Amino acid sequence: MEFDLDSILKTGQDLMTQWGFQVLGAIAVLVIGWMAAKVIRGMVRKALSKRLDATLVPFLSNLVYWGVLAGVIIAVLDLFGIETTSFVAVLGALGFAVGLAMQGTLSNFSAGVMLLVFRPFKVGDVIEAAGTSGKVVEIGIFATTLHSGDNVKIIVPNSAVYGTIVKNFSANDTRRNDLVMGISYDDDIAKAMEVIKRVLDADDRVLKDPEPVIAVGELADSSVNILVRPWCNAPDYWALRFDLLKTLKQELEGAGCSIPYPQSDVHMHQVSGGAA
């Protein structure tokens, strides 16, 4: 087989003449459209942040971003003379098929919408969900981003968050600390409860209303367990808890109460005679 170099070059020139400018134009539209989508997303994010809750801003701005990119792709196809009406119909059929194959992704998207509609939490809240806990940084289209207490970034699929029990530690203004202080059976219970009440009254972070609960909760194997349940403002929860545990131990011991170790009494019996 003989190759006609002139014919090949002429064919190449014809193809470049026919499609070269369209390809270059398509590349230019893609690049400009992609840059424009990022700029528009930034503008939308900035505009919405002044009017809407911070929880909605990332979700809506990302929707705008992907919508602009979809329009850019349709414009590129139109440059090549592809009938976009038929393409949209084909895209719809493909979308249905892809949707069946990507049920998990679509589930995350729908769960994200439901999280934004029902608002079980918002950006800035501390929550526990899907077996993890942390401060909510962003509720995205497909996933929710948390920062844990030790500053680890955690990305949880929205379907896992929406489909499980969510504990929102920031939803209420006040919280109750549940402490258990054990004293010896030989100690004076009334005196121990008086010491505990004095410690609670001396701390300004302990709320007067609701009134703290101080009660004998259990006669355990090695100790008499006294329930200590003071209320405080939510931001004071952990600091108050840590301080009370330290102060209550020191004050109880200073008042002569002992905090016993878990122990068991073993009784030995001498059996006379030999075994049968």
C-alpha positions in Angstrom: 0.0 0.0 0.0 1.4 3.4 -1.0 0.8 6.5 1.1 0.3 9.8 -0.6 2.0 12.3 1.7 0.5 15.3 0.0 -3.0 13.8 0.4 -2.4 13.1 4.1 -1.2 16.7 4.6 -4.1 18.2 2.7 -6.5 16.1 4.8 -4.9 17.2 8.0 -5.0 20.9 6.9 -8.7 20.5 6.0 -9.4 18.9 9.4 -7.5 21.7 11.2 -9.4 24.3 9.2 -12.7 22.7 9.9 -12.2 21.7 13.6 -9.1 23.5 14.8 -10.8 26.8 15.7 -13.7 24.9 17.2 -11.4 22.9 19.4 -9.5 25.9 20.5 -12.7 27.7 21.2 -14.1 24.8 23.2 -10.9 24.8 25.3 -11.1 28.5 25.8 -14.8 28.3 26.8 -14.0 25.4 29.3 -11.2 27.3 30.9 -13.0 30.7 31.1 -16.2 28.9 32.2 -14.3 27.0 35.0 -12.7 30.2 36.2 -16.0 32.1 36.0 -17.7 29.3 38.0 -15.2 29.7 40.8 -15.6 33.5 40.8 -19.4 33.3 40.8 -19.2 30.8 43.7 -17.1 33.2 45.7 -19.4 36.1 44.9 -22.5 34.0 45.9 -20.8 32.8 49.1 -19.9 36.4 50.0 -23.4 37.7 49.2 -25.3 34.9 51.0 -23.0 35.1 54.1 -24.5 38.5 54.9 -28.2 37.3 54.7 -28.3 33.6 55.4 -27.1 31.3 58.2 -23.5 30.0 57.8 -24.9 26.5 57.5 -26.6 27.2 54.2 -23.9 29.2 52.5 -21.5 26.4 51.4 -24.3 24.2 50.2 -26.0 26.8 48.0 -22.7 28.2 46.7 -21.6 24.8 45.6 -24.9 24.2 43.9 -24.4 27.4 41.9 -20.8 26.3 41.0 -21.9 23.0 39.6 -24.9 24.6 37.8 -22.5 27.0 36.0 -20.2 24.2 35.0 -23.1 22.3 33.6 -24.1 25.3 31.5 -20.5 25.6 30.3 -20.4 22.0 29.1 -23.7 22.4 27.2 -22.2 25.5 25.5 -19.1 23.6 24.5 -21.2 20.8 22.9 -23.2 23.5 21.1 -19.9 24.7 19.5 -19.5 21.3 17.9 -23.0 21.4 16.5 -24.3 18.8 18.8 -28.1 19.2 19.4 -28.3 20.1 23.0 -32.0 19.3 23.3 -31.4 15.7 22.3 -28.3 15.7 24.5 -30.3 16.8 27.5 -32.8 14.0 26.9 -29.9 11.5 26.6 -28.3 13.0 29.7 -31.5 12.5 31.6 -31.6 8.8 30.6 -27.9 8.5 31.5 -28.6 10.3 34.8 -31.3 7.8 35.7 -28.9 4.9 35.0 -26.1 6.5 36.8 -28.4 7.3 39.7 -29.2 3.7 40.1 -25.5 2.9 40.2 -24.7 5.8 42.6 -27.5 5.4 45.1 -25.1 6.0 48.0 -24.0 9.4 46.6 -27.5 10.5 45.9 -28.5 9.4 49.3 -25.8 11.6 50.8 -27.1 14.5 48.7 -30.7 14.0 49.7 -29.6 13.6 53.4 -27.7 16.9 53.1 -30.9 18.6 51.9 -32.8 17.2 54.8 -30.2 18.3 57.3 -30.5 21.8 55.9 -34.3 21.7 56.0 -34.8 20.3 59.5 -31.7 21.8 61.0 -30.9 19.4 63.8 -27.6 21.3 64.1 -25.8 24.2 62.5 -22.2 25.3 61.8 -20.4 25.9 65.1 -22.4 23.3 67.2 -20.7 20.5 69.0 -22.4 17.2 68.1 -22.1 13.5 68.4 -23.3 11.5 65.3 -22.4 8.4 63.4 -20.1 7.2 66.1 -18.0 10.3 66.2 -18.1 13.8 67.8 -16.8 17.2 67.1 -17.5 20.8 66.2 -19.5 21.3 62.9 -17.4 23.2 60.4 -19.4 22.7 57.2 -22.5 20.9 56.0 -21.6 20.1 52.4 -23.5 18.6 49.5 -22.4 15.1 50.2 -20.7 15.2 53.6 -20.5 17.0 56.9 -17.1 18.2 58.2 -16.3 18.1 61.9 -13.3 19.1 63.9 -12.7 16.9 66.9 -11.7 18.1 70.4 -8.0 17.3 69.5 -8.3 19.2 66.2 -8.7 16.3 63.8 -10.7 16.9 60.7 -13.5 14.3 60.3 -15.6 14.0 57.2 -18.8 12.1 57.7 -21.2 11.1 54.8 -24.5 13.0 55.2 -26.5 9.8 55.0 -24.6 8.4 58.0 -25.4 11.6 60.0 -29.0 11.9 59.0 -29.7 8.2 59.5 -28.4 8.0 63.1 -29.1 9.5 66.5 -27.6 13.0 66.7 -26.6 14.5 70.1 -26.3 18.3 69.9 -24.4 19.5 72.9 -24.7 23.2 71.9 -28.5 23.3 71.3 -29.4 24.3 74.9 -28.1 27.1 76.9 -27.6 25.1 80.1 -26.3 21.6 80.9 -26.2 19.3 84.0 -23.0 17.7 85.3 -23.6 14.2 86.6 -21.0 13.3 89.2 -20.7 10.4 91.7 -18.7 10.8 94.9 -18.1 7.6 96.9 -17.5 7.7 100.7 -16.8 5.0 103.2 -19.6 3.2 105.1 -18.0 4.5 108.3 -18.3 8.1 107.2 -21.0 10.5 108.3 -23.3 10.9 105.2 -24.9 14.1 106.4 -21.5 15.7 106.9 -20.3 14.6 103.5 -23.5 16.1 101.9 -22.9 19.3 103.8 -19.4 19.6 102.5 -20.5 18.9 98.9 -23.2 21.6 99.2 -20.7 24.1 100.5 -18.4 23.5 97.5 -21.2 23.9 95.1 -22.4 27.1 96.7 -18.9 28.6 96.6 -18.6 28.2 92.8 -20.3 31.0 90.8 -20.6 28.8 87.7 -23.1 26.5 89.5 -26.6 27.8 88.7 -29.1 28.3 91.6 -32.0 27.5 89.3 -32.4 24.6 88.6 -31.2 23.7 92.1 -28.3 21.2 92.3 -29.2 17.7 93.4 -27.3 16.0 96.2 -28.6 12.6 97.1 -27.5 9.1 98.1 -27.7 7.2 94.9 -26.4 3.7 95.7 -25.2 1.6 98.5 -22.4 0.0 96.5 -20.1 -2.9 97.4 -17.3 -0.7 98.7 -18.8 2.7 99.1 -21.9 4.9 99.7 -22.3 6.7 96.4 -23.6 10.3 96.6 -25.0 11.8 93.4 -23.9 15.4 92.7 -25.8 17.0 89.9 -25.2 20.8 89.5 -26.4 22.8 86.5 -24.3 25.3 84.6 -24.1 27.4 81.4 -23.2 25.2 78.5 -19.7 26.8 77.9 -18.8 26.2 81.5 -19.5 22.4 81.4 -16.1 20.9 81.1 -14.2 23.4 83.2 -16.7 23.1 86.0 -16.6 19.3 85.9 -12.8 19.1 86.1 -12.7 21.7 89.0 -15.4 20.0 91.0 -13.9 16.6 90.8 -10.6 18.0 92.2 -12.2 20.2 94.8 -14.8 17.7 96.1 -12.1 15.1 96.6 -9.9 17.5 98.6 -12.7 18.9 100.7 -14.2 15.5 101.5 -10.8 14.2 102.6 -10.2 17.4 104.6 -13.5 16.8 106.4 -12.4 13.3 107.4 -14.4 11.4 104.8 -12.5 8.7 102.9 -13.0 7.8 99.3 -12.5 4.0 99.4 -10.9 1.8 96.8 -13.0 -1.0 95.4 -12.4 -4.0 97.7 -13.8 -7.4 98.7 -13.7 -9.2 102.0 -12.5 -12.8 101.7 -13.3 -15.1 104.7 -11.2 -18.3 105.1 -12.8 -21.3 106.9 -10.7 -24.2 108.2 -12.3 -27.5 107.4 -11.3 -30.2 109.8 -10.8 -33.8 108.7 -9.8 -35.2 105.3 -11.7 -35.1 102.1 -13.9 -38.1 101.3 
